[in-house]
Amino acid sequence: MEIAAYYPPVEIKKVETILKQFDTVLVPALSQRVDIKDYAWKLAQNAVMFYVHEKEKVLGHCAVYMNNQSCTYISSIAVMPEVQGKGIGRILWECVEKEACIRGISKIKLEVYGKNITAVRFYQEQGCRVICKKENWLTMIKDLIYML
């Protein structure tokens, strides 16, 4: 298993391909919420992308905006169903925390579909807490303690 990090700008086609692979892994499906092509463009221009892969197969990905000094924002994080529960989500989370700490960012923020109990539980296990509930979505945040 290998971890790769890509910094903006990233090749748009690569991001779009990954997003399509993970479309139905996300709850609700990404294509039900956004135009994947437009979203890929935005991520490619502005987000740090982390991938966990084995040979040519991407097992997990995370797209995170780190352009705000006080708070980083996870826009997308997903792990393929066949490898869920094997620590890949935790690896991605650690990549985000490490990069945020290097940049001096003190918080990680994200939004999660409230009925996606598995994801909510995962974020709570990483130290996130709910700060806002709006319709079916939860905004969660984690305060980072620098360990560098």
Helices and strands as residue ranges (DSSP letters): E 2-6, H 12-22, G 23-25, G 30-32, H 36-46, E 47-54, E 57-65, E 72-79, G 81-83, H 88-103, E 107-113, H 117-125, E 129-134, E 137-143
